[in-house]
Amino acid sequence: MQDRHLILSLLVFTVTVSGCTGGGQGTQSQGNKAVAVEQLQVTPSEIFADGTVKVRMVVRNVGELPAEVRVGSNDNGGLDGSDVLTNHCPDIFDISDFSASSSNVSGTEPAYTLSPDYRIRMNWELTQDTGNVPLNGYDCNLRFQVPFDYSVNAFRQLQVKSNSEVQGSEELSAKSSKGPMKIEIQAIGSSAPRGAPTFLEGDEGDVRIQLENKKPSEESSYTGLVELDPPKVESSNVGFVNQCPSSDDVPENGKIRIYEGKSKIFACQLDWELTQGGTQVPSIRGRVSAEADYTYVKDIGSRSVKVKYRGN
């Protein structure tokens, strides 16, 4: 992610433990809030030639972890917030001034660290300087979005027993990081009496790794898009029959896009041997983990501004 992007980099070493046991249950996480747009004001919505438009935006960190915010710069290295205000109709308007501050920093800086419930305030001044305006005027849709980077990780424990009489473990856990995207790891294909995530030696077990772009529970006019590289999947004491995830499950450009409320599933067949140090054992405990770095882009929508013909 380039430095020009406004980035909310969540510190992902804090995780939620779900404590799932038996029954093929998947990993679980809590909460998907990260940022709330508290104010977006564009005034006025109509101007004459050589007029000025002012934009004010207030964003609050409503997540549970600290966030780092980078505001973005222009080609000359000056801070202008142009990756939040993604379209200002440069053929009509110039960004003549930009300022920002946060709950704990009063001046305009390249980056801000926001603790939970801290805010960042951004102000733009757009100047119309195109000379003659046609009779029908100019129309500009100012576009806004908030892109920020996240990481998510999850794991699931599982066990393989030589037969159903082996006692094995009663507690097999799973966990996933917080964030807008959830990774769920589900074990399937067990013939054990209690079912997955416990397998018997002759089973052909699978894990299904689901990346879900969770939809907020409250009604919202905003939409969120996840863009990411394929997740990194690792295992211990068990393996995979083939590469996980398979290259066939990844688009040609290597990027996966998941829209709000949608998900992407990778299925990977497990492989195991009931040995430790070359010695046959009655059971083994394994672990499958997955992690992914992704960009969550929250579309804030547009605001319309019209430049009117002044006349003679």
C-alpha positions in Angstrom: 0.0 0.0 0.0 1.5 3.3 -1.0 2.1 6.0 1.6 -0.5 8.2 -0.2 -3.2 6.0 1.0 -5.1 6.8 4.2 -4.2 3.8 6.2 -5.7 2.4 9.4 -3.2 -0.3 10.3 -4.7 -2.3 13.1 -2.4 -4.0 15.6 -3.4 -7.6 15.2 -1.5 -9.2 18.0 -4.6 -8.8 20.1 -7.0 -11.6 19.3 -10.4 -13.0 20.4 -10.3 -16.6 21.6 -13.5 -18.5 20.7 -12.8 -21.8 22.5 -14.7 -23.9 19.9 -14.7 -27.6 20.7 -15.8 -30.6 18.6 -18.7 -30.8 16.1 -16.7 -29.3 13.2 -17.3 -25.8 14.5 -15.3 -23.0 12.8 -13.3 -20.1 14.2 -15.2 -17.2 15.4 -14.5 -13.5 15.9 -16.3 -10.6 17.5 -17.0 -7.1 16.1 -16.3 -5.6 12.7 -16.3 -1.9 13.4 -13.3 0.2 12.6 -14.1 3.7 11.4 -17.2 5.9 11.5 -17.6 9.0 9.3 -19.2 11.5 11.8 -19.3 14.5 9.4 -19.0 15.1 5.7 -20.0 18.7 4.8 -19.6 20.4 1.4 -20.5 24.0 1.2 -21.8 25.6 -0.9 -23.3 23.2 -3.4 -23.5 25.9 -6.1 -20.9 28.6 -6.9 -20.2 31.0 -9.7 -16.9 31.1 -11.6 -13.8 31.9 -9.4 -15.8 30.7 -6.3 -14.6 28.5 -3.5 -15.9 25.3 -2.0 -15.1 24.1 1.5 -15.2 20.5 2.6 -15.1 19.2 6.2 -14.8 15.6 7.1 -14.6 14.0 10.6 -13.6 10.3 11.0 -13.6 8.5 14.4 -11.9 5.2 15.3 -14.8 3.1 16.6 -12.7 -0.1 16.7 -11.2 -1.6 19.8 -7.5 -1.3 18.7 -5.2 1.7 18.0 -5.0 2.9 14.4 -2.4 4.7 12.3 -3.8 7.2 9.8 -1.9 8.6 6.8 -3.6 11.4 5.0 -1.8 11.3 1.6 0.1 13.8 -0.5 0.3 15.4 -4.0 3.0 14.9 -6.6 5.0 17.6 -5.1 5.1 16.0 -1.7 2.6 18.4 -0.1 -0.2 17.0 2.1 -3.5 17.3 0.3 -5.7 14.4 1.5 -6.2 13.4 -2.1 -6.6 9.7 -1.3 -9.6 10.4 0.9 -11.1 13.0 -1.5 -10.4 10.6 -4.5 -12.0 12.8 -7.1 -12.1 16.6 -6.9 -12.6 17.2 -10.7 -9.1 18.6 -11.3 -10.2 20.1 -14.6 -12.6 22.3 -12.6 -11.2 22.6 -9.1 -7.8 23.0 -7.5 -7.1 21.9 -4.0 -5.9 25.3 -2.8 -5.6 24.4 0.9 -5.7 21.3 3.1 -5.4 20.9 6.8 -5.9 18.1 9.3 -5.8 17.5 13.1 -6.6 14.7 15.5 -7.8 14.3 19.1 -4.1 14.4 20.3 -2.3 16.3 17.5 -3.3 19.9 16.6 -1.3 20.4 13.4 -1.3 18.9 9.9 0.9 15.8 9.9 1.7 13.0 7.4 0.3 10.5 9.9 -1.8 10.3 13.1 -2.1 7.5 15.7 -5.7 7.2 16.8 -6.5 5.4 20.0 -10.1 4.0 20.2 -12.6 6.8 20.1 -10.1 9.3 18.8 -11.0 11.4 15.8 -9.2 12.9 12.8 -10.6 16.1 11.2 -9.8 17.0 7.6 -10.6 20.3 5.8 -10.2 21.1 2.1 -10.6 24.3 0.2 -11.4 23.9 -3.5 -10.9 26.9 -5.8 -12.6 27.1 -9.2 -10.2 28.7 -11.7 -11.2 27.7 -15.2 -12.0 31.1 -16.7 -15.1 31.1 -18.9 -18.0 28.9 -17.7 -20.4 27.6 -20.4 -24.1 28.4 -20.3 -25.0 25.0 -18.8 -22.2 25.3 -16.2 -20.0 22.6 -14.8 -21.1 19.7 -12.6 -18.6 17.9 -10.3 -19.2 14.8 -8.2 -16.7 14.9 -5.3 -15.9 11.3 -4.4 -14.8 10.1 -1.0 -13.6 6.8 0.3 -11.7 5.6 3.4 -9.2 2.8 2.5 -7.3 1.2 5.4 -5.0 -1.8 5.8 -5.8 -4.7 8.1 -4.3 -8.1 9.0 -6.4 -11.1 10.1 -5.2 -14.4 11.4 -6.9 -17.6 12.6 -6.1 -21.1 13.6 -8.0 -24.4 14.3 -6.7 -27.3 16.3 -7.6 -30.9 15.2 -6.7 -34.4 16.1 -6.3 -37.7 14.3 -6.8 -41.0 16.2 -5.9 -44.5 15.1 -9.4 -45.7 16.0 -12.5 -44.5 17.8 -11.4 -46.2 21.1 -8.4 -44.0 21.6 -9.2 -41.4 24.2 -7.5 -38.4 22.6 -8.2 -34.7 23.5 -11.5 -33.3 24.6 -10.6 -29.6 24.1 -9.6 -28.4 20.6 -9.7 -24.6 20.2 -9.9 -22.0 17.5 -9.5 -18.3 17.3 -9.6 -15.4 14.8 -8.5 -11.7 14.9 -11.0 -8.9 15.0 -11.8 -6.8 11.9 -14.1 -6.3 9.0 -12.9 -9.5 7.4 -13.1 -12.9 9.2 -11.2 -16.1 8.5 -13.2 -19.2 9.5 -11.4 -22.6 9.4 -13.8 -25.5 9.3 -12.8 -29.2 9.5 -15.0 -31.7 7.6 -15.0 -35.4 6.5 -14.7 -37.1 9.9 -16.0 -40.5 10.7 -15.2 -40.2 14.4 -18.2 -40.5 16.8 -17.9 -36.9 17.9 -17.2 -35.7 14.4 -14.7 -33.1 13.2 -12.3 -31.6 14.2 -11.4 -35.2 15.3 -10.6 -37.6 12.5 -9.9 -41.3 12.4 -6.8 -42.6 10.6 -8.5 -43.8 7.4 -10.6 -40.6 6.9 -10.1 -38.2 4.0 -10.4 -35.0 5.9 -10.5 -31.5 4.6 -10.3 -28.0 5.9 -12.4 -25.2 4.4 -10.9 -21.8 4.8 -13.5 -19.1 4.4 -12.7 -15.4 4.0 -15.8 -13.4 4.8 -16.3 -9.7 4.4 -18.8 -9.2 7.2 -21.8 -7.0 6.6 -22.4 -4.5 9.5 -25.5 -5.4 11.6 -26.8 -1.9 11.5 -28.3 -0.4 8.4 -25.7 1.7 6.5 -25.5 3.5 3.2 -21.7 2.8 3.1 -20.3 -0.2 1.4 -17.0 -2.0 2.0 -14.8 -3.8 -0.5 -11.9 -6.1 0.5 -8.9 -6.5 -1.7 -6.1 -9.0 -0.8 -3.5 -11.4 -1.9 -4.1 -15.1 -1.3 -4.0 -16.0 2.4 -0.9 -17.7 3.8 -1.9 -21.1 5.1 0.4 -23.2 7.4 0.0 -26.5 9.3 1.8 -28.4 12.0 1.7 -32.2 12.7 -0.6 -32.5 9.6 -0.1 -31.5 6.0 -1.9 -31.0 2.7 -2.3 -33.3 -0.2 -1.7 -30.3 -2.6 -0.8 -26.7 -2.3 -3.2 -24.7 -0.1 -4.8 -22.6 -1.4 -4.7 -24.0 -4.9 -3.4 -21.7 -7.7 -6.7 -22.5 -9.5 -8.6 -20.7 -6.8 -6.7 -17.4 -7.3 -7.5 -14.9 -10.1 -4.9 -14.4 -12.8 -3.9 -11.0 -11.4 -3.3 -12.6 -8.0 -5.8 -10.3 -6.3 -9.0 -11.4 -4.5 -11.9 -9.0 -4.2 -14.7 -9.7 -1.8 -17.7 -7.4 -1.6 -19.5 -6.6 1.6 -21.6 -9.6 2.8 -19.8 -12.0 0.5 -17.1 -14.7 1.0 -14.4 -16.7 -0.7 -13.8 -20.4 0.3 -10.7 -22.5 -0.3 -10.9 -26.2 0.2 -7.7 -28.1 1.1 -7.4 -31.9 1.6 -5.5 -32.9 4.7 -2.7 -35.4 4.9 -1.3 -37.1 8.0 0.8 -39.9 9.5 0.3 -41.2 13.0 4.0 -41.1 13.8 6.2 -39.0 16.0 10.0 -39.3 15.7 9.5 -42.3 13.4 7.5 -44.1 16.0 3.8 -45.1 15.6 1.5 -43.3 18.0 -2.2 -43.7 18.8 -3.1 -40.1 18.1 -1.7 -36.8 17.0 -2.8 -33.2 17.5 -2.5 -30.9 14.6 -3.1 -27.3 13.8 -4.0 -25.3 10.7 -3.5 -21.6 10.6 -4.2 -18.9 8.1 -3.4 -15.2 7.9 -4.0 -12.5 5.3 -3.1 -8.8 4.8 -5.9 -6.9 3.1 -7.1 -3.5 2.2 -10.7 -2.6 3.3 -12.1 0.3 1.2 -15.2 1.9 2.7 -16.9 3.9 0.0 -18.3 7.1 1.5 -20.1 8.2 -1.7 -20.2 11.5 -3.5 -21.3 15.1 -3.1 -22.4 17.2 -6.0 -21.2 20.7 -6.7 -22.3 22.9 -9.6 -20.4 25.8 -11.1 -23.0 28.2 -12.6 -22.6 30.6 -15.5 -22.5 34.2 -14.2 -23.6 36.0 -17.4 -22.6 39.4 -18.7 
